[in-house]
Amino acid sequence: MSHRQRLQVVRLGIGQEADALLSIWGENAYYIARRRAQEASSEEMVSDWSDVAVAIARRTGKRSSILSSVFQ
């Protein structure tokens, strides 16, 4: 599998994870993804969960602020 194909698969997985979190948690999905990024056990997982949070933010219009991350 080429690097480009792998990135496409990863991106599809991120979109599917974002969809799943949104369907289960609704408005709280963004904060769930951010929390999972904070609790991740590897840099790769931090990156993936951060990408999921960004995908959710794009779909819902939610944006993180510095203060919101401090108070979680």
DRENMITOR-936633 format. One record per residue: residue number from 1; residue in one letter; x, y, z of N, C-alpha, C in turn. Coordinates in Angstrom, 1 decimal, always signed. Example, Ala and Ser with C-alpha at 12.3 -4.5 7.8 and 13.67 -1.06 7.14 Angstrom:
BEGIN
  zaba  dotor     n_x     n_y     n_z    ca_x    ca_y    ca_z     c_x     c_y     c_z
     1      A   +13.2    -5.7    +7.8   +12.3    -4.5    +7.8   +13.2    -3.3    +7.8
     2      S   +12.8    -2.2    +7.1   +13.7    -1.1    +7.1   +12.9    +0.0    +7.9
END
This chain:
BEGIN
  zaba  dotor     n_x     n_y     n_z    ca_x    ca_y    ca_z     c_x     c_y     c_z
     1      M    +0.8    -1.2    +0.0    +0.0    +0.0    +0.0    +0.9    +1.2    +0.0
     2      S    +0.6    +2.1    -0.9    +1.4    +3.4    -1.0    +1.1    +4.3    +0.2
     3      H    +2.0    +5.2    +0.4    +1.8    +6.2    +1.5    +0.5    +7.0    +1.3
     4      R    +0.2    +7.4    +0.0    -1.0    +8.1    -0.3    -2.3    +7.3    +0.0
     5      Q    -2.2    +6.0    -0.4    -3.4    +5.1    -0.1    -3.6    +5.0    +1.4
     6      R    -2.5    +4.8    +2.2    -2.6    +4.7    +3.6    -3.2    +6.0    +4.2
     7      L    -2.8    +7.1    +3.8    -3.4    +8.4    +4.3    -4.9    +8.5    +4.0
     8      Q    -5.3    +8.0    +2.8    -6.7    +8.0    +2.5    -7.5    +7.1    +3.4
     9      V    -6.9    +5.9    +3.7    -7.6    +5.0    +4.7    -7.7    +5.6    +6.0
    10      V    -6.6    +6.3    +6.5    -6.6    +6.9    +7.8    -7.7    +8.0    +7.8
    11      R    -7.7    +8.8    +6.8    -8.7    +9.9    +6.7   -10.2    +9.4    +6.7
    12      L   -10.4    +8.2    +6.1   -11.7    +7.6    +6.1   -12.1    +7.2    +7.5
    13      G   -11.1    +6.6    +8.2   -11.3    +6.2    +9.6   -11.6    +7.3   +10.5
    14      I   -10.9    +8.4   +10.3   -11.2    +9.6   +11.1   -12.6   +10.1   +10.9
    15      G   -13.0   +10.2    +9.7   -14.4   +10.6    +9.4   -15.4    +9.7    +9.9
    16      Q   -15.2    +8.4    +9.9   -16.1    +7.4   +10.5   -16.2    +7.5   +12.0
    17      E   -15.0    +7.7   +12.6   -15.0    +7.9   +14.1   -15.7    +9.2   +14.5
    18      A   -15.5   +10.2   +13.7   -16.2   +11.5   +14.0   -17.8   +11.3   +13.9
    19      D   -18.2   +10.6   +12.8   -19.6   +10.3   +12.6   -20.2    +9.5   +13.8
    20      A   -19.4    +8.4   +14.2   -19.8    +7.6   +15.3   -20.0    +8.4   +16.6
    21      L   -19.0    +9.2   +16.9   -19.0   +10.0   +18.2   -20.2   +11.0   +18.1
    22      L   -20.4   +11.6   +16.9   -21.5   +12.5   +16.8   -22.9   +11.8   +17.0
    23      S   -23.0   +10.6   +16.5   -24.3    +9.9   +16.6   -24.5    +9.5   +18.0
    24      I   -23.5    +9.2   +18.7   -23.6    +8.7   +20.1   -23.7    +9.9   +21.1
    25      W   -22.8   +10.8   +21.0   -22.7   +11.9   +22.0   -23.2   +13.2   +21.6
    26      G   -23.6   +13.4   +20.3   -24.2   +14.6   +19.8   -23.2   +15.8   +20.0
    27      E   -23.7   +16.8   +20.7   -23.0   +18.0   +20.9   -21.7   +17.9   +21.7
    28      N   -21.7   +16.8   +22.5   -20.5   +16.6   +23.4   -19.4   +15.8   +22.6
    29      A   -19.6   +15.4   +21.4   -18.6   +14.6   +20.7   -17.2   +15.3   +20.6
    30      Y   -17.2   +16.6   +20.3   -16.0   +17.3   +20.2   -15.2   +17.1   +21.5
    31      Y   -15.8   +17.3   +22.6   -15.1   +17.3   +23.9   -14.7   +15.9   +24.3
    32      I   -15.4   +14.9   +23.8   -15.0   +13.5   +24.0   -13.7   +13.2   +23.2
    33      A   -13.7   +13.6   +22.0   -12.5   +13.4   +21.1   -11.3   +14.1   +21.7
    34      R   -11.5   +15.3   +22.2   -10.4   +16.1   +22.8    -9.9   +15.4   +24.1
    35      R   -10.8   +14.9   +24.9   -10.4   +14.1   +26.1    -9.6   +12.9   +25.7
    36      R   -10.1   +12.2   +24.7    -9.3   +11.0   +24.2    -8.0   +11.3   +23.7
    37      A    -7.8   +12.5   +23.1    -6.5   +12.9   +22.6    -5.6   +13.2   +23.8
    38      Q    -6.1   +13.8   +24.9    -5.3   +14.0   +26.1    -4.9   +12.8   +26.8
    39      E    -5.7   +11.8   +26.8    -5.5   +10.5   +27.5    -4.8    +9.5   +26.6
    40      A    -4.5    +9.8   +25.4    -3.9    +8.8   +24.5    -2.5    +8.4   +24.9
    41      S    -2.2    +7.1   +24.6    -0.9    +6.6   +25.1    +0.3    +6.7   +24.1
    42      S    +0.0    +7.3   +22.9    +1.1    +7.4   +22.0    +0.9    +8.7   +21.2
    43      E    +1.9    +9.3   +20.6    +1.8   +10.5   +19.8    +0.9   +10.3   +18.6
    44      E    +1.0    +9.1   +18.0    +0.1    +8.7   +16.9    -1.3    +8.8   +17.2
    45      M    -1.7    +8.3   +18.4    -3.1    +8.3   +18.8    -3.5    +9.7   +19.2
    46      V    -2.6   +10.5   +19.8    -2.9   +11.9   +20.0    -3.3   +12.6   +18.7
    47      S    -2.5   +12.4   +17.7    -2.7   +13.0   +16.4    -4.0   +12.5   +15.8
    48      D    -4.3   +11.2   +15.9    -5.5   +10.7   +15.3    -6.8   +11.3   +16.0
    49      W    -6.8   +11.3   +17.4    -7.9   +11.9   +18.1    -8.0   +13.4   +17.9
    50      S    -6.9   +14.1   +17.8    -7.0   +15.5   +17.5    -7.6   +15.7   +16.1
    51      D    -7.3   +14.9   +15.1    -7.9   +15.0   +13.8    -9.4   +14.7   +13.9
    52      V    -9.8   +13.7   +14.7   -11.2   +13.4   +14.9   -11.9   +14.7   +15.4
    53      A   -11.3   +15.3   +16.4   -11.9   +16.5   +17.0   -12.0   +17.6   +16.0
    54      V   -11.0   +17.8   +15.2   -11.1   +18.8   +14.1   -12.2   +18.5   +13.1
    55      A   -12.4   +17.2   +12.8   -13.5   +16.8   +11.8   -14.8   +17.1   +12.5
    56      I   -15.0   +16.8   +13.7   -16.2   +17.1   +14.4   -16.5   +18.6   +14.5
    57      A   -15.4   +19.4   +14.8   -15.6   +20.9   +14.8   -16.0   +21.4   +13.5
    58      R   -15.5   +20.9   +12.4   -15.9   +21.4   +11.1   -17.3   +21.1   +10.8
    59      R   -17.8   +19.9   +11.3   -19.2   +19.5   +11.0   -20.2   +20.2   +11.9
    60      T   -19.8   +20.6   +13.1   -20.7   +21.2   +14.0   -20.5   +22.7   +14.2
    61      G   -19.4   +23.2   +13.8   -19.2   +24.6   +14.0   -18.5   +24.9   +15.3
    62      K   -18.3   +23.8   +16.1   -17.6   +24.0   +17.4   -16.1   +24.3   +17.2
    63      R   -15.6   +25.2   +18.0   -14.2   +25.5   +17.9   -13.7   +25.5   +19.3
    64      S   -12.5   +25.0   +19.5   -11.8   +25.0   +20.8   -11.3   +26.3   +21.1
    65      S   -11.3   +26.7   +22.3   -10.6   +27.9   +22.8    -9.6   +27.4   +23.9
    66      I    -8.6   +28.3   +24.1    -7.6   +27.9   +25.1    -8.3   +27.7   +26.5
    67      L    -9.3   +28.5   +26.8   -10.0   +28.4   +28.1   -10.8   +27.2   +28.2
    68      S   -11.4   +26.7   +27.1   -12.2   +25.5   +27.2   -11.3   +24.3   +27.5
    69      S   -10.1   +24.3   +26.9    -9.2   +23.1   +27.2    -8.7   +23.2   +28.6
    70      V    -8.5   +24.3   +29.2    -8.0   +24.5   +30.6    -9.1   +24.0   +31.6
    71      F   -10.4   +24.2   +31.3   -11.4   +23.8   +32.2   -12.0   +22.4   +32.0
    72      Q   -11.4   +21.6   +31.2   -11.9   +20.3   +31.0   -11.3   +19.3   +32.0
END
